[in-house]
Amino acid sequence: MAKICNKCDQNQTATVPYIVHESDMARAERHFKRLWGVIILLIVLLVATNALWLWHSRQYERAEITTTQTAEQDVEDGYNQFIGGDFYGETEDYNND
């Protein structure tokens, strides 16, 4: 990079000793190698955790549970309803006609 001196109109370039540049490049190479190692490790861990979650979810058997509830009621006046399980159900004859 060239610097121009405003006072004397001479071109001056800033120089860095070769040994300093080489040591910086060596340090940067080691840093890049560590970063690649971390990136590869993180990808392997991501795949492993996803595989473990899939294995964990497949341990359980999926089954549908159906429940049938039969209710017989007689009502002289009013509505004929029942409460069964988690929901309100209706009988075959809603108004008990």
N, CA and C atoms as a LAMMPS dump frame, in Angstrom:
ITEM: TIMESTEP
0
ITEM: NUMBER OF ATOMS
291
ITEM: BOX BOUNDS ff ff ff
-5.0000000000000000e+02 5.0000000000000000e+02
-5.0000000000000000e+02 5.0000000000000000e+02
-5.0000000000000000e+02 5.0000000000000000e+02
ITEM: ATOMS id mol type element x y z
1 1 1 N 0.861 -1.149 0
2 1 2 C 0 0 0
3 1 3 C 0.92 1.228 0
4 2 1 N 0.644 2.119 -0.884
5 2 2 C 1.504 3.298 -1.009
6 2 3 C 0.877 4.467 -0.272
7 3 1 N 1.687 5.153 0.507
8 3 2 C 1.244 6.362 1.196
9 3 3 C 1.923 7.555 0.553
10 4 1 N 1.203 8.579 0.365
11 4 2 C 1.773 9.784 -0.223
12 4 3 C 1.944 10.816 0.874
13 5 1 N 3.117 11.331 0.985
14 5 2 C 3.404 12.353 1.983
15 5 3 C 2.969 13.703 1.403
16 6 1 N 2.096 14.374 2.101
17 6 2 C 1.592 15.648 1.604
18 6 3 C 2.638 16.759 1.712
19 7 1 N 3.544 16.625 2.643
20 7 2 C 4.523 17.695 2.852
21 7 3 C 5.655 17.659 1.825
22 8 1 N 6.122 16.431 1.515
23 8 2 C 7.299 16.362 0.668
24 8 3 C 7.018 15.766 -0.707
25 9 1 N 5.784 15.348 -0.995
26 9 2 C 5.376 14.771 -2.284
27 9 3 C 6.224 13.565 -2.68
28 10 1 N 6.57 12.72 -1.755
29 10 2 C 7.318 11.51 -2.05
30 10 3 C 6.415 10.304 -1.774
31 11 1 N 6.546 9.271 -2.552
32 11 2 C 5.808 8.019 -2.326
33 11 3 C 6.549 7.201 -1.282
34 12 1 N 5.828 6.83 -0.245
35 12 2 C 6.418 5.991 0.799
36 12 3 C 5.548 4.747 0.931
37 13 1 N 6.144 3.619 0.977
38 13 2 C 5.406 2.373 1.139
39 13 3 C 5.712 1.794 2.507
40 14 1 N 4.668 1.262 3.132
41 14 2 C 4.846 0.625 4.429
42 14 3 C 5.279 -0.81 4.184
43 15 1 N 6.327 -1.238 4.809
44 15 2 C 6.843 -2.595 4.618
45 15 3 C 6.685 -3.378 5.909
46 16 1 N 6.416 -4.66 5.718
47 16 2 C 6.305 -5.599 6.826
48 16 3 C 7.408 -6.626 6.627
49 17 1 N 8.18 -6.932 7.639
50 17 2 C 9.238 -7.936 7.48
51 17 3 C 8.654 -9.29 7.082
52 18 1 N 9.402 -10.018 6.267
53 18 2 C 8.957 -11.308 5.738
54 18 3 C 8.674 -12.305 6.857
55 19 1 N 9.454 -12.322 7.893
56 19 2 C 9.277 -13.277 8.987
57 19 3 C 7.976 -13.026 9.736
58 20 1 N 7.583 -11.763 9.848
59 20 2 C 6.318 -11.436 10.51
60 20 3 C 5.146 -11.92 9.663
61 21 1 N 5.256 -11.697 8.353
62 21 2 C 4.193 -12.157 7.445
63 21 3 C 4.065 -13.676 7.487
64 22 1 N 5.192 -14.377 7.44
65 22 2 C 5.169 -15.838 7.477
66 22 3 C 4.576 -16.354 8.782
67 23 1 N 4.908 -15.74 9.901
68 23 2 C 4.35 -16.21 11.177
69 23 3 C 2.844 -15.954 11.233
70 24 1 N 2.381 -14.838 10.673
71 24 2 C 0.936 -14.59 10.62
72 24 3 C 0.225 -15.607 9.735
73 25 1 N 0.82 -15.958 8.615
74 25 2 C 0.219 -16.942 7.712
75 25 3 C 0.181 -18.33 8.361
76 26 1 N 1.212 -18.687 9.08
77 26 2 C 1.232 -19.977 9.764
78 26 3 C 0.154 -20.023 10.849
79 27 1 N 0.017 -18.927 11.566
80 27 2 C -1.018 -18.846 12.597
81 27 3 C -2.418 -18.929 11.97
82 28 1 N -2.592 -18.275 10.838
83 28 2 C -3.892 -18.303 10.155
84 28 3 C -4.211 -19.71 9.648
85 29 1 N -3.211 -20.426 9.135
86 29 2 C -3.435 -21.797 8.67
87 29 3 C -3.869 -22.709 9.813
88 30 1 N -3.22 -22.58 10.958
89 30 2 C -3.628 -23.383 12.12
90 30 3 C -5.052 -23.044 12.536
91 31 1 N -5.38 -21.771 12.478
92 31 2 C -6.731 -21.332 12.842
93 31 3 C -7.767 -21.925 11.885
94 32 1 N -7.48 -21.922 10.581
95 32 2 C -8.408 -22.486 9.604
96 32 3 C -8.57 -23.988 9.785
97 33 1 N -7.49 -24.68 10.113
98 33 2 C -7.588 -26.128 10.344
99 33 3 C -8.476 -26.418 11.55
100 34 1 N -8.338 -25.634 12.596
101 34 2 C -9.209 -25.818 13.774
102 34 3 C -10.66 -25.544 13.428
103 35 1 N -10.892 -24.504 12.639
104 35 2 C -12.272 -24.19 12.246
105 35 3 C -12.891 -25.312 11.424
106 36 1 N -12.126 -25.884 10.491
107 36 2 C -12.647 -27.009 9.719
108 36 3 C -12.957 -28.196 10.632
109 37 1 N -12.097 -28.435 11.599
110 37 2 C -12.365 -29.52 12.544
111 37 3 C -13.652 -29.279 13.315
112 38 1 N -13.886 -28.054 13.749
113 38 2 C -15.106 -27.726 14.494
114 38 3 C -16.325 -27.874 13.598
115 39 1 N -16.229 -27.428 12.352
116 39 2 C -17.371 -27.538 11.428
117 39 3 C -17.719 -29.002 11.181
118 40 1 N -16.716 -29.822 10.935
119 40 2 C -16.965 -31.254 10.698
120 40 3 C -17.547 -31.908 11.944
121 41 1 N -17.018 -31.559 13.112
122 41 2 C -17.551 -32.1 14.364
123 41 3 C -19.019 -31.717 14.555
124 42 1 N -19.368 -30.47 14.277
125 42 2 C -20.746 -30.035 14.44
126 42 3 C -21.684 -30.737 13.472
127 43 1 N -21.246 -30.974 12.246
128 43 2 C -22.088 -31.7 11.285
129 43 3 C -22.3 -33.138 11.742
130 44 1 N -21.241 -33.776 12.226
131 44 2 C -21.375 -35.157 12.724
132 44 3 C -22.318 -35.201 13.923
133 45 1 N -22.197 -34.245 14.834
134 45 2 C -23.08 -34.226 16.002
135 45 3 C -24.534 -33.957 15.605
136 46 1 N -24.754 -33.117 14.606
137 46 2 C -26.113 -32.857 14.125
138 46 3 C -26.748 -34.128 13.565
139 47 1 N -26.01 -34.846 12.745
140 47 2 C -26.526 -36.097 12.181
141 47 3 C -26.762 -37.118 13.298
142 48 1 N -25.863 -37.189 14.259
143 48 2 C -26.011 -38.157 15.352
144 48 3 C -27.23 -37.85 16.215
145 49 1 N -27.45 -36.583 16.54
146 49 2 C -28.613 -36.255 17.374
147 49 3 C -29.912 -36.519 16.635
148 50 1 N -29.957 -36.224 15.336
149 50 2 C -31.17 -36.525 14.576
150 50 3 C -31.409 -38.028 14.496
151 51 1 N -30.348 -38.803 14.324
152 51 2 C -30.493 -40.261 14.284
153 51 3 C -30.979 -40.789 15.638
154 52 1 N -30.461 -40.234 16.718
155 52 2 C -30.911 -40.676 18.041
156 52 3 C -32.382 -40.331 18.281
157 53 1 N -32.822 -39.149 17.838
158 53 2 C -34.242 -38.804 17.998
159 53 3 C -35.126 -39.74 17.177
160 54 1 N -34.704 -40.099 15.974
161 54 2 C -35.488 -41.044 15.166
162 54 3 C -35.531 -42.417 15.837
163 55 1 N -34.398 -42.863 16.347
164 55 2 C -34.368 -44.156 17.037
165 55 3 C -35.273 -44.125 18.274
166 56 1 N -35.229 -43.03 19.021
167 56 2 C -36.045 -42.897 20.226
168 56 3 C -37.538 -42.89 19.89
169 57 1 N -37.909 -42.209 18.826
170 57 2 C -39.339 -42.134 18.494
171 57 3 C -39.866 -43.448 17.939
172 58 1 N -38.99 -44.287 17.373
173 58 2 C -39.45 -45.563 16.818
174 58 3 C -39.508 -46.678 17.863
175 59 1 N -39.121 -46.409 19.086
176 59 2 C -39.194 -47.429 20.128
177 59 3 C -40.626 -47.688 20.563
178 60 1 N -41.478 -46.72 20.39
179 60 2 C -42.834 -46.839 20.876
180 60 3 C -43.754 -47.336 19.78
181 61 1 N -44.644 -48.23 20.158
182 61 2 C -45.602 -48.773 19.204
183 61 3 C -46.774 -47.815 19.103
184 62 1 N -47.138 -47.524 17.89
185 62 2 C -48.267 -46.623 17.679
186 62 3 C -49.515 -47.46 17.499
187 63 1 N -50.476 -47.229 18.357
188 63 2 C -51.711 -47.987 18.291
189 63 3 C -52.887 -47.031 18.436
190 64 1 N -53.928 -47.328 17.69
191 64 2 C -55.145 -46.541 17.827
192 64 3 C -56.041 -47.225 18.85
193 65 1 N -56.542 -46.429 19.743
194 65 2 C -57.412 -46.957 20.777
195 65 3 C -58.823 -46.443 20.502
196 66 1 N -59.717 -47.36 20.312
197 66 2 C -61.118 -46.975 20.122
198 66 3 C -61.922 -47.532 21.29
199 67 1 N -62.76 -46.685 21.81
200 67 2 C -63.589 -47.061 22.945
201 67 3 C -65.05 -46.931 22.539
202 68 1 N -65.794 -47.98 22.778
203 68 2 C -67.221 -47.948 22.502
204 68 3 C -67.948 -47.974 23.828
205 69 1 N -68.877 -47.065 23.988
206 69 2 C -69.618 -46.98 25.233
207 69 3 C -71.103 -47.049 24.908
208 70 1 N -71.783 -47.939 25.583
209 70 2 C -73.215 -48.11 25.366
210 70 3 C -73.947 -47.581 26.595
211 71 1 N -74.942 -46.725 26.338
212 71 2 C -75.722 -46.162 27.436
213 71 3 C -77.208 -46.264 27.093
214 72 1 N -77.973 -46.759 28.049
215 72 2 C -79.42 -46.818 27.887
216 72 3 C -80.042 -45.952 28.964
217 73 1 N -80.935 -45.066 28.524
218 73 2 C -81.56 -44.148 29.455
219 73 3 C -83.03 -43.991 29.091
220 74 1 N -83.805 -43.739 30.087
221 74 2 C -85.226 -43.434 29.887
222 74 3 C -85.517 -42.115 30.573
223 75 1 N -86.09 -41.185 29.835
224 75 2 C -86.442 -39.884 30.374
225 75 3 C -87.879 -39.601 29.977
226 76 1 N -88.695 -39.204 30.963
227 76 2 C -90.092 -38.907 30.641
228 76 3 C -90.217 -37.559 29.948
229 77 1 N -89.638 -36.517 30.497
230 77 2 C -89.659 -35.198 29.883
231 77 3 C -88.235 -34.647 29.854
232 78 1 N -87.886 -33.918 28.815
233 78 2 C -86.572 -33.297 28.755
234 78 3 C -85.694 -33.937 27.695
235 79 1 N -84.428 -33.695 27.825
236 79 2 C -83.475 -34.18 26.836
237 79 3 C -82.804 -35.447 27.335
238 80 1 N -82.486 -36.297 26.399
239 80 2 C -81.842 -37.557 26.718
240 80 3 C -80.387 -37.479 26.237
241 81 1 N -79.469 -37.086 27.133
242 81 2 C -78.05 -36.982 26.798
243 81 3 C -77.231 -37.729 27.847
244 82 1 N -75.99 -38.05 27.491
245 82 2 C -75.091 -38.662 28.451
246 82 3 C -73.716 -38.043 28.295
247 83 1 N -72.923 -38.164 29.351
248 83 2 C -71.542 -37.701 29.332
249 83 3 C -70.67 -38.939 29.456
250 84 1 N -69.865 -39.192 28.444
251 84 2 C -69.035 -40.388 28.477
252 84 3 C -67.614 -40.072 28.057
253 85 1 N -66.67 -40.452 28.862
254 85 2 C -65.27 -40.23 28.516
255 85 3 C -64.926 -38.755 28.554
256 86 1 N -64.367 -38.264 27.469
257 86 2 C -63.927 -36.874 27.412
258 86 3 C -64.873 -35.982 26.61
259 87 1 N -66.02 -36.482 26.217
260 87 2 C -66.893 -35.662 25.378
261 87 3 C -68.35 -35.926 25.739
262 88 1 N -69.178 -35.017 25.302
263 88 2 C -70.616 -35.181 25.472
264 88 3 C -71.146 -35.96 24.281
265 89 1 N -71.937 -36.97 24.537
266 89 2 C -72.492 -37.77 23.447
267 89 3 C -73.997 -37.585 23.363
268 90 1 N -74.537 -38.052 22.289
269 90 2 C -75.978 -37.998 22.099
270 90 3 C -76.489 -39.414 21.974
271 91 1 N -77.698 -39.624 22.452
272 91 2 C -78.318 -40.925 22.297
273 91 3 C -78.997 -40.974 20.952
274 92 1 N -79.473 -42.167 20.595
275 92 2 C -80.117 -42.314 19.289
276 92 3 C -81.363 -41.433 19.174
277 93 1 N -82.111 -41.352 20.237
278 93 2 C -83.335 -40.549 20.22
279 93 3 C -83.091 -39.34 21.115
280 94 1 N -82.775 -38.208 20.489
281 94 2 C -82.349 -37.032 21.242
282 94 3 C -83.435 -36.506 22.16
283 95 1 N -84.637 -36.418 21.69
284 95 2 C -85.729 -35.864 22.499
285 95 3 C -86.554 -36.95 23.185
286 96 1 N -86.163 -38.159 23.069
287 96 2 C -86.856 -39.276 23.699
288 96 3 C -88.324 -39.306 23.277
289 97 1 N -88.54 -39.207 21.973
290 97 2 C -89.924 -39.235 21.469
291 97 3 C -90.425 -40.638 21.36
